[in-house]
Amino acid sequence: MVIRAKAPLRVSFAGGGSDVPPFPEIEGGVVLSATIDRYAYGSLRPRNDGRISIESVDFGMALELSCADDLAFDGQLDLVKAAIRRIGQQETRGYDLVLRSTAPPGSGLGSSSTMMVALVALLQEYYRLPLSEYEAAHLAYVIERTDLGIHGGLQDHYAATFGGFNFIEFGERVVVNPLRIRDSIKNELEMNLLLCFTGVTRESANVIADQTARVENKEDGTLVGLRAQKELAVAMKAALLRGEVEEFGALLGEAWIQKKRMSPLISTPHIDETYDVAVTNGALGGKVTGAGGGGYILFYCDFARKHRVTEALTAFGATVTEFSFEPEGVMTWRI
Protein backbone atom coordinates (compact mmCIF):
# COMPACT_ATOMS: atom_id res chain seq x y z
CA MET A 1 0.00 0.00 0.00
CA VAL A 2 1.22 3.49 -0.89
CA ILE A 3 -0.40 6.81 0.01
CA ARG A 4 -0.12 9.74 -2.41
CA ALA A 5 -0.95 13.43 -2.00
CA LYS A 6 -0.91 16.51 -4.18
CA ALA A 7 -1.70 20.08 -3.15
CA PRO A 8 -2.02 23.00 -5.59
CA LEU A 9 0.13 26.11 -5.49
CA ARG A 10 -1.58 29.50 -5.70
CA VAL A 11 -1.40 32.93 -7.25
CA SER A 12 -2.39 35.77 -4.93
CA PHE A 13 -4.18 38.65 -6.65
CA ALA A 14 -4.55 41.14 -3.79
CA GLY A 15 -4.55 41.34 -0.01
CA GLY A 16 -1.28 39.51 0.57
CA GLY A 17 0.37 40.77 3.74
CA SER A 18 -2.91 41.52 5.48
CA ASP A 19 -2.91 37.84 6.54
CA VAL A 20 0.42 38.20 8.39
CA PRO A 21 0.17 38.65 12.18
CA PRO A 22 -0.24 41.00 13.95
CA PHE A 23 -2.21 42.91 11.27
CA PRO A 24 -5.23 40.55 10.99
CA GLU A 25 -5.71 40.57 14.77
CA ILE A 26 -5.63 44.38 14.79
CA GLU A 27 -7.60 45.34 11.67
CA GLY A 28 -8.63 42.09 9.99
CA GLY A 29 -7.23 40.85 6.70
CA VAL A 30 -8.60 39.65 3.38
CA VAL A 31 -6.89 37.89 0.47
CA LEU A 32 -8.13 37.11 -3.04
CA SER A 33 -6.34 34.13 -4.57
CA ALA A 34 -6.71 31.12 -6.85
CA THR A 35 -4.94 27.77 -7.08
CA ILE A 36 -3.18 26.77 -10.30
CA ASP A 37 -1.88 23.65 -12.04
CA ARG A 38 1.42 23.63 -10.16
CA TYR A 39 1.65 21.20 -7.24
CA ALA A 40 3.45 19.95 -4.18
CA TYR A 41 3.55 16.15 -4.35
CA GLY A 42 4.11 13.59 -1.62
CA SER A 43 4.29 9.82 -1.37
CA LEU A 44 4.30 7.65 1.77
CA ARG A 45 5.17 3.94 1.71
CA PRO A 46 4.85 2.13 5.06
CA ARG A 47 7.69 -0.09 6.31
CA ASN A 48 8.10 -2.30 9.38
CA ASP A 49 11.67 -1.80 10.57
CA GLY A 50 11.20 1.27 12.78
CA ARG A 51 12.94 3.58 10.30
CA ILE A 52 11.76 6.74 8.54
CA SER A 53 13.42 7.76 5.28
CA ILE A 54 12.82 11.20 3.78
CA GLU A 55 13.80 12.31 0.28
CA SER A 56 13.28 15.90 -0.87
CA VAL A 57 13.75 16.15 -4.61
CA ASP A 58 13.61 19.98 -4.49
CA PHE A 59 16.52 20.27 -2.06
CA GLY A 60 18.42 17.24 -3.39
CA MET A 61 18.54 15.86 0.14
CA ALA A 62 17.77 12.53 1.79
CA LEU A 63 17.71 11.44 5.43
CA GLU A 64 17.11 8.17 7.22
CA LEU A 65 16.04 8.32 10.85
CA SER A 66 14.90 5.99 13.59
CA CYS A 67 11.35 6.27 14.86
CA ALA A 68 12.94 6.57 18.29
CA ASP A 69 14.92 9.70 17.33
CA ASP A 70 13.83 13.03 18.80
CA LEU A 71 13.89 14.64 15.30
CA ALA A 72 15.84 17.71 16.41
CA PHE A 73 15.60 20.75 14.16
CA ASP A 74 19.05 21.21 12.63
CA GLY A 75 18.36 22.75 9.22
CA GLN A 76 18.07 19.32 7.57
CA LEU A 77 14.50 18.97 6.21
CA ASP A 78 13.05 20.53 9.36
CA LEU A 79 9.70 21.12 7.60
CA VAL A 80 9.20 17.36 7.38
CA LYS A 81 10.52 16.66 10.87
CA ALA A 82 8.13 19.21 12.34
CA ALA A 83 5.12 17.55 10.68
CA ILE A 84 6.20 14.11 11.93
CA ARG A 85 6.84 15.43 15.46
CA ARG A 86 3.41 17.06 15.62
CA ILE A 87 1.32 14.29 14.01
CA GLY A 88 3.27 11.03 14.26
CA GLN A 89 5.17 11.17 17.56
CA GLN A 90 4.11 7.64 18.54
CA GLU A 91 5.17 6.09 15.22
CA THR A 92 6.97 2.75 15.64
CA ARG A 93 6.68 1.00 12.28
CA GLY A 94 8.24 3.61 9.96
CA TYR A 95 7.74 4.70 6.37
CA ASP A 96 9.42 6.17 3.30
CA LEU A 97 8.54 9.75 2.33
CA VAL A 98 9.31 11.24 -1.09
CA LEU A 99 8.47 14.92 -1.68
CA ARG A 100 8.63 17.09 -4.78
CA SER A 101 7.22 20.42 -5.97
CA THR A 102 6.76 21.82 -9.48
CA ALA A 103 7.93 25.27 -8.34
CA PRO A 104 11.23 26.03 -6.61
CA PRO A 105 11.29 27.08 -2.93
CA GLY A 106 11.17 30.87 -2.71
CA SER A 107 9.13 31.18 -5.91
CA GLY A 108 6.33 33.25 -4.38
CA LEU A 109 3.68 30.64 -5.20
CA GLY A 110 3.39 29.42 -1.62
CA SER A 111 5.50 26.32 -2.25
CA SER A 112 6.75 25.67 1.31
CA SER A 113 3.32 26.10 2.90
CA THR A 114 1.73 24.02 0.15
CA MET A 115 4.26 21.26 0.80
CA MET A 116 3.29 21.41 4.48
CA VAL A 117 -0.36 20.99 3.48
CA ALA A 118 0.57 17.96 1.36
CA LEU A 119 2.57 16.52 4.27
CA VAL A 120 -0.28 17.00 6.73
CA ALA A 121 -2.64 15.35 4.24
CA LEU A 122 -0.32 12.35 3.83
CA LEU A 123 -0.01 11.84 7.57
CA GLN A 124 -3.72 12.50 8.11
CA GLU A 125 -4.53 9.74 5.60
CA TYR A 126 -1.89 7.38 7.03
CA TYR A 127 -3.15 7.75 10.60
CA ARG A 128 -6.79 8.12 9.46
CA LEU A 129 -7.25 11.37 11.42
CA PRO A 130 -10.77 12.87 11.21
CA LEU A 131 -9.73 16.46 10.41
CA SER A 132 -11.96 18.98 8.64
CA GLU A 133 -10.50 21.21 5.91
CA TYR A 134 -10.28 24.10 8.37
CA GLU A 135 -8.57 21.92 11.00
CA ALA A 136 -6.06 20.53 8.50
CA ALA A 137 -5.19 24.01 7.17
CA HIS A 138 -4.81 25.37 10.71
CA LEU A 139 -2.60 22.43 11.69
CA ALA A 140 -0.33 23.04 8.68
CA TYR A 141 -0.12 26.72 9.68
CA VAL A 142 0.73 25.93 13.31
CA ILE A 143 3.48 23.48 12.36
CA GLU A 144 5.18 25.93 10.01
CA ARG A 145 4.66 29.20 11.87
CA THR A 146 4.62 28.14 15.55
CA ASP A 147 6.59 24.90 15.77
CA LEU A 148 9.27 26.00 13.30
CA GLY A 149 8.97 29.74 13.97
CA ILE A 150 9.01 30.68 10.26
CA HIS A 151 7.61 34.17 9.67
CA GLY A 152 4.65 34.29 7.31
CA GLY A 153 0.92 34.53 6.82
CA LEU A 154 -2.04 32.20 6.82
CA GLN A 155 -3.31 32.40 3.25
CA ASP A 156 -1.21 29.68 1.60
CA HIS A 157 -2.28 26.86 3.92
CA TYR A 158 -5.97 27.60 3.35
CA ALA A 159 -5.62 28.17 -0.40
CA ALA A 160 -3.87 24.83 -0.90
CA THR A 161 -6.32 22.97 1.35
CA PHE A 162 -9.54 24.35 -0.17
CA GLY A 163 -8.47 25.01 -3.79
CA GLY A 164 -10.17 27.15 -6.43
CA PHE A 165 -10.91 30.88 -6.37
CA ASN A 166 -11.33 32.11 -2.81
CA PHE A 167 -11.89 35.34 -0.92
CA ILE A 168 -10.38 34.53 2.47
CA GLU A 169 -11.02 36.59 5.62
CA PHE A 170 -8.59 36.66 8.55
CA GLY A 171 -9.37 37.90 12.04
CA GLU A 172 -10.47 36.11 15.18
CA ARG A 173 -11.04 33.16 12.88
CA VAL A 174 -10.41 32.33 9.23
CA VAL A 175 -13.35 32.17 6.83
CA VAL A 176 -12.86 30.83 3.29
CA ASN A 177 -15.44 32.15 0.83
CA PRO A 178 -15.37 30.12 -2.42
CA LEU A 179 -16.16 32.26 -5.48
CA ARG A 180 -18.37 31.05 -8.30
CA ILE A 181 -16.43 32.38 -11.27
CA ARG A 182 -18.00 31.61 -14.64
CA ASP A 183 -16.05 29.21 -16.86
CA SER A 184 -15.89 31.84 -19.60
CA ILE A 185 -14.17 34.25 -17.18
CA LYS A 186 -11.69 31.60 -16.03
CA ASN A 187 -10.89 30.79 -19.65
CA GLU A 188 -10.43 34.47 -20.49
CA LEU A 189 -8.11 34.95 -17.53
CA GLU A 190 -6.03 31.96 -18.59
CA MET A 191 -5.80 33.46 -22.09
CA ASN A 192 -4.62 36.81 -20.72
CA LEU A 193 -2.40 35.94 -17.75
CA LEU A 194 1.31 35.13 -17.74
CA LEU A 195 3.65 33.89 -15.04
CA CYS A 196 7.12 35.38 -15.34
CA PHE A 197 9.92 33.88 -13.27
CA THR A 198 12.48 36.55 -12.40
CA GLY A 199 15.23 33.96 -12.03
CA VAL A 200 15.68 34.90 -8.38
CA THR A 201 14.33 32.96 -5.39
CA ARG A 202 14.28 34.51 -1.95
CA GLU A 203 13.62 33.87 1.73
CA SER A 204 10.12 35.29 2.16
CA ALA A 205 10.59 35.28 5.94
CA ASN A 206 13.08 38.16 5.64
CA VAL A 207 10.62 40.36 3.74
CA ILE A 208 7.78 39.42 6.09
CA ALA A 209 9.88 40.09 9.20
CA ASP A 210 10.57 43.62 7.93
CA GLN A 211 6.89 44.20 7.17
CA THR A 212 5.88 42.86 10.59
CA ALA A 213 8.29 45.19 12.37
CA ARG A 214 6.84 48.13 10.44
CA VAL A 215 3.29 47.14 11.43
CA GLU A 216 4.32 46.84 15.07
CA ASN A 217 5.95 50.29 14.85
CA LYS A 218 2.76 51.64 13.21
CA GLU A 219 4.62 53.04 10.21
CA ASP A 220 2.16 54.98 8.07
CA GLY A 221 3.36 53.76 4.67
CA THR A 222 3.08 50.11 5.60
CA LEU A 223 -0.36 50.49 7.19
CA VAL A 224 -1.69 52.53 4.25
CA GLY A 225 -0.41 49.89 1.84
CA LEU A 226 -2.02 47.05 3.80
CA ARG A 227 -5.36 48.83 4.05
CA ALA A 228 -5.27 49.54 0.32
CA GLN A 229 -4.55 45.84 -0.31
CA LYS A 230 -7.76 44.95 1.49
CA GLU A 231 -9.78 47.45 -0.53
CA LEU A 232 -8.27 46.17 -3.77
CA ALA A 233 -9.06 42.56 -2.86
CA VAL A 234 -12.72 43.54 -2.50
CA ALA A 235 -12.69 45.50 -5.78
CA MET A 236 -10.98 42.68 -7.68
CA LYS A 237 -13.43 40.14 -6.30
CA ALA A 238 -16.29 42.26 -7.65
CA ALA A 239 -14.55 42.58 -11.03
CA LEU A 240 -14.16 38.80 -11.26
CA LEU A 241 -17.75 38.07 -10.31
CA ARG A 242 -19.02 40.66 -12.79
CA GLY A 243 -16.73 39.44 -15.56
CA GLU A 244 -14.85 42.74 -15.89
CA VAL A 245 -11.51 41.20 -16.80
CA GLU A 246 -9.79 44.37 -18.05
CA GLU A 247 -10.75 46.15 -14.84
CA PHE A 248 -9.29 43.16 -12.99
CA GLY A 249 -6.03 43.51 -14.95
CA ALA A 250 -5.74 47.22 -14.18
CA LEU A 251 -6.41 46.59 -10.49
CA LEU A 252 -3.66 43.97 -10.48
CA GLY A 253 -1.22 46.75 -11.33
CA GLU A 254 -2.65 48.97 -8.61
CA ALA A 255 -2.23 46.12 -6.12
CA TRP A 256 1.48 46.06 -6.97
CA ILE A 257 1.83 49.81 -6.41
CA GLN A 258 0.26 49.48 -2.97
CA LYS A 259 2.18 46.31 -2.12
CA LYS A 260 5.50 48.10 -2.60
CA ARG A 261 4.52 50.57 0.12
CA MET A 262 4.51 47.79 2.71
CA SER A 263 8.29 47.25 2.78
CA PRO A 264 11.32 48.49 0.79
CA LEU A 265 12.41 44.84 0.45
CA ILE A 266 9.39 43.87 -1.66
CA SER A 267 10.74 45.17 -4.95
CA THR A 268 14.26 45.22 -6.40
CA PRO A 269 15.82 47.03 -9.37
CA HIS A 270 15.66 43.78 -11.35
CA ILE A 271 11.94 43.31 -10.58
CA ASP A 272 11.25 46.93 -11.53
CA GLU A 273 13.08 46.50 -14.84
CA THR A 274 11.23 43.27 -15.60
CA TYR A 275 7.92 44.98 -14.83
CA ASP A 276 8.77 47.94 -17.08
CA VAL A 277 9.64 45.60 -19.97
CA ALA A 278 6.25 43.89 -19.70
CA VAL A 279 4.23 47.11 -19.45
CA THR A 280 6.15 48.80 -22.29
CA ASN A 281 5.30 45.87 -24.55
CA GLY A 282 1.60 45.71 -23.75
CA ALA A 283 0.93 44.29 -20.27
CA LEU A 284 -1.94 46.09 -18.57
CA GLY A 285 -0.76 45.35 -15.04
CA GLY A 286 0.94 42.83 -12.83
CA LYS A 287 2.35 42.08 -9.39
CA VAL A 288 4.78 39.81 -7.60
CA THR A 289 2.85 36.74 -6.46
CA GLY A 290 4.38 36.30 -3.01
CA ALA A 291 6.06 38.29 -0.28
CA GLY A 292 8.43 39.94 -2.76
CA GLY A 293 12.14 40.22 -3.40
CA GLY A 294 12.04 37.70 -6.25
CA GLY A 295 10.06 34.72 -7.46
CA TYR A 296 7.23 35.03 -9.98
CA ILE A 297 5.47 38.10 -11.36
CA LEU A 298 1.89 37.63 -12.55
CA PHE A 299 1.07 39.80 -15.59
CA TYR A 300 -2.26 40.56 -17.23
CA CYS A 301 -2.09 41.34 -20.96
CA ASP A 302 -4.67 41.09 -23.71
CA PHE A 303 -4.25 37.88 -25.70
CA ALA A 304 -3.50 39.86 -28.89
CA ARG A 305 -0.42 41.36 -27.18
CA LYS A 306 0.53 38.39 -25.04
CA HIS A 307 3.06 36.99 -27.51
CA ARG A 308 4.83 40.35 -27.74
CA VAL A 309 5.08 40.58 -23.95
CA THR A 310 6.39 37.01 -23.85
CA GLU A 311 9.02 37.70 -26.51
CA ALA A 312 10.21 40.88 -24.78
CA LEU A 313 10.45 39.24 -21.35
CA THR A 314 12.26 36.21 -22.80
CA ALA A 315 14.76 38.50 -24.55
CA PHE A 316 15.27 40.25 -21.20
CA GLY A 317 16.26 36.90 -19.67
CA ALA A 318 13.06 36.01 -17.80
CA THR A 319 11.26 32.66 -18.05
CA VAL A 320 7.63 33.01 -19.08
CA THR A 321 4.98 30.31 -18.71
CA GLU A 322 1.23 29.98 -19.02
CA PHE A 323 -0.96 28.10 -16.57
CA SER A 324 -4.47 26.86 -15.88
CA PHE A 325 -6.55 27.22 -12.74
CA GLU A 326 -6.97 24.21 -10.47
CA PRO A 327 -10.46 23.98 -8.93
CA GLU A 328 -9.59 21.27 -6.36
CA GLY A 329 -7.68 21.57 -3.13
CA VAL A 330 -5.32 19.00 -1.59
CA MET A 331 -6.08 15.40 -2.54
CA THR A 332 -4.94 12.06 -1.14
CA TRP A 333 -5.41 8.52 -2.35
CA ARG A 334 -4.17 4.98 -1.67
CA ILE A 335 -2.77 2.51 -4.18
Beta strands, then each sheet from edge to edge (+ up, - down):
strand 1: 3-14
strand 2: 29-46
strand 3: 51-56
strand 4: 61-66
strand 5: 94-101
strand 6: 165-170
strand 7: 174-178
strand 8: 193-197
strand 9: 285-288
strand 10: 296-300
strand 11: 319-321
strand 12: 331-334
sheet 1: 4+ 3- 5- 2+ 1- 12+
sheet 2: 4+ 3- 5- 2+ 6- 7+
sheet 3: 9+ 10- 8+ 11-
end
